């Protein structure tokens, strides 16, 4: 049977709105949980069970060849992570393709074990005092004005400063970091601060040059930072190659930056739209960790992930052929009514909350504890030091134009200082 004669369910002609993709997700799930896109010879999974299977069943749905993105015009565009716009494209492996996110077991297990030696839970927990200090400094700058841009003033600088410290990089490089990260997830950056606009290809090349030089310096003269720890890590006498070290640096920069920035921004949006939820968390700060889990479900910072079919398989009742691409829509899975009761309602006390915002299986996000820690500290301080926090204006917000990540580029808010001035600052 030819492809034209097959019964592959093609995608209904409905456009995904980056600002509000959730109606599109509902329509896709209703039309069929697994849909085919002929122009890319790719499949799209929308239901929770199918998305979780794609993310976790690595022997069938491989990460090894899945960072090239669709041939043209898919989520993230042709300049998506490791895509044709980046160095290597189809011809070679980019830093991301050599990282944890672009490998399968058994090499993935070896890489993760090596990285975990330096990126331990204890090491993450030890960052808390520094994160608290950075958050306090950032909020001090806007406290008297009664207004701020949550993204520009808090959610963007915080993770970049933390990642720079982890890697042993001066924090003044953060504008370049942000420009690179933006370019990789959207295809091009608009420029950040003093950093000029760059394409995805330029970002890959500049990151490779920057981190390659840094790795060489740390090999020659180790310091007390994550890169030096990764260089020293060994399993059975084997360490990480330069390409793998480079891949982890790039992955940490992009995943750590985008996930935390959008988690904080999306949390403020959720609270703004749900005053009762905000009031409940203000009254009982112990509810905040659970509320952040609901933000991860309700407005997942990562909306989709690619995989490649490693062997013929059946998914959602459809026959997939080896070599075809599969896009797992995490943002849709986390709104699946088969798993979550009243899925389009933000409920900070939702229990259980089986979201898969950080993935599933062996590729579960290694940086999830850091993202949760940064968001919890940032939101705790923001809510403690303000009252009457609300959006400034009611017009549409500029969104991140990407099918991969979900968030806004700016989020202006106004507030009143907390009556007691917030917690004491050291």
Phi, psi and omega in degrees: 000131178283166181298322181295332182270352185286170181260024182298126182282107183283164184291131175299150184282070179229130186274137176282126178268115182302331181283330181212078183281355191290325172298323178296317178301316180300317180296320180293317179297322180292323181286336181152131188291342178230121186236154183253140176243100189296326184296339177246001187048048184230158179248152179233125180255130185242333182279152184304308185299318181290318179297314180300320180295316179299319182287332189253337184269078190292335180290334180260322182241099192273142172270346189302321184241027191252007182262006179280348182073174178290161183306315178209146166064014178278185179305126183090347177074181183292348177261021181295178185308118178071012186280185183302337180284347183262161178304135181096308181045235179281345188272328183217181182260130175279169177306319179297323181290339178268001184265183178306320186290342184247018180232159176246162171300149008276342184296326180300318180297320179295315179299314183295321179296320179294311181296323182295337178296328180258338185251058187276159175304322179295319179297321178293313181300325180292347178281346186307312180300321179292318178298317178300319180294317180296315179301315179300317179296318180294318180287330176303325185292336185243356189302318185280339184282335181075011177208155178197163168258110186305323181286304186295322187267343185222301191291328178279309184292328185303301183295328180292319177298316181295315180295320178301318179294317179302318184272354180077038183245140179302135182297341179291351177277001190297329178296320177296318178303312183295319179298318177296313181299314179301317183295321183292321184274340183243349182104333178193150177256156177269003185090143181227122179056237180275353182280130180286163176295145179221155173272171178299319179298316178296320181297314178301314183294317182292320178296318180299317179294316182294305183289328177299317177295320180295318179298318179298320180293321181288331175296320181284324183215090181298150175230180181272072179215173186295320181298316178297321177296320179292322178297323183280340185297139180219142169228120184054038177079000183254136177248187179277140174287166178300320179297321180288322174299315179299318180298319180293320178301314181294317179298316180297318179299309186286307183293316181294322180289303187294318183296311183291316179304311183286330176296315179294312180298317180294328177295316179296321177298316180298316180293323179296323181279346183228077180306322177299322178295317179298317180297321180295318180289324176297319182289330181221089181302342178295344178281347187299314179304317178294323178296322179293325175297324178289325174299316179301323178284311190288319178228072185301125180299326174254119185266337185203157175217142178269149167221164175244135180291116183276335178207153181309137185208160173253129180222123180057031180081002181252148180267118180254142182257146178305136179098342177285158180264150176230128175254116180267114184272092180298319180298329177282316180303323182283358173243017183284118181293346176289341184244323185245122178290136181049060192294338181266016175250131177281116184232098184295348178250023181298127178214128355283167178229093187266042181295158178238039182298331179259016179092194183202150178078208186295339181265014175306135190302120179295332183269007182304316179300323179291317179299316179296318181296312180298315181295318181297315180294317181297314182289323177301313181292318181299316181288327180289330187260003180224159167222157181063029180295127183201157178298143174268109183089169182229016178282174179294144179265145177290125185259161172287118184278085182204145173271355184267310182247161184226123177176183179246152181276335177217145179215082180288135178225159172237158183198167171251141176300146177302143184308323181265009180077005179084183182293153180298143180254133179275000000 
